[in-house]
Amino acid sequence: MRPDPLEIRSRLEAQFPGASIEVIDDSHLHAGHAGASGGAGHYTVRIRWSGFAGHLPLARHRLVYHAVNDWIPHRIHALSIHAAA
C-alpha cells in the first residue's frame, strides 16, 4: 500500500529539519504501469534545505532516498526528486 504524501513529508521533515518540502502523489498518472500494479506509488518531491549546500545533485538525491529507503519498492515505486540548497 502506497504511503500518503503526508507520511512521506513527515519522514522528510524529520530528516531535513527546517526544509521547505512539497510531496505530490503522481500515482494516477501511472495507472496500468507494471510498478503500480502492486500498489506502490509514484511521487514527486520538491525540497529546499540549507544542508544541501555544497552537495552535488546526486548526493542530495541519495540523502532523500535514504529517508524513505525502507518503503522502496513495496510502497514507493518511483520518486522524482527536485532538491535545492
N, C-alpha and C positions, 0 to 999 in steps of 0.2 A: 504494500500500500504506500502510495507516494505521500511525502510529508506536505503539510500545509505550508505555504510561503512564510507564515509567521513562525513556524518551527525552525525553518532554515534561518530566518532573520535573527531569531533568538540565539541560535548557535553562533552565528557570525558576530553578534553584538558581544557575546561572552569572550570570543577570541580576539576581537578588534575593538576594544573599548573606545568610545568617542567617535567611531566611524559613522559616516553617512552611508546608509545601506538601503537598497531597493531590491526586492526579490519579486520577479514576475513569473507566474506559472504559465508556461507556453505549451503545456501538455495537449491542449485542444488542437494545436496546430500540427500535432504528430499522430493523430488518431489513425489507427491502422498500421502504424510503423511497428516493425518487429520488436523494438525495445519497449514500446508502450504496451504491448500485449500482456506483459506480466504485471502491469500496474505501476511500474516505475514512472517517474515524472521527468519532464523536460523543463528546465528553468533558465532564466536569465538573471544574473546577479550583477548589480552595479554598486561598487563600493569605493568610497574615497576615504583613505585613512592616512594620517600623517606618518605612521610607522612604515608605510611602503616607500618612503623617501630613500633613495639610494639603492633600491632593489630593482632589478631588471623585470620586465613584464612576466617572464617565465617564473621567476621566484615569487612574484606576487600571486600568480595563479596557483602555484604549489601550496602557498600558505592558506589560500581559500579552500582548495581541495582537502587539505589536511583537516580543516574544521568539520567537514561533512563526510570524511572518508568512509566511515562505517556504514553510511547509507548508500554507497555506490557499490554495486549496480542494482541492488534489490529495491531500494526506494527512490533513488535518483538515477535515471538512465543517462541524462545529458545535462551539462551545466555550461552555459555560456557566461564567461566572466569578463567584466569590464572593470579593471582595478586601477585606481589612480592615487597618487600621493596628494 
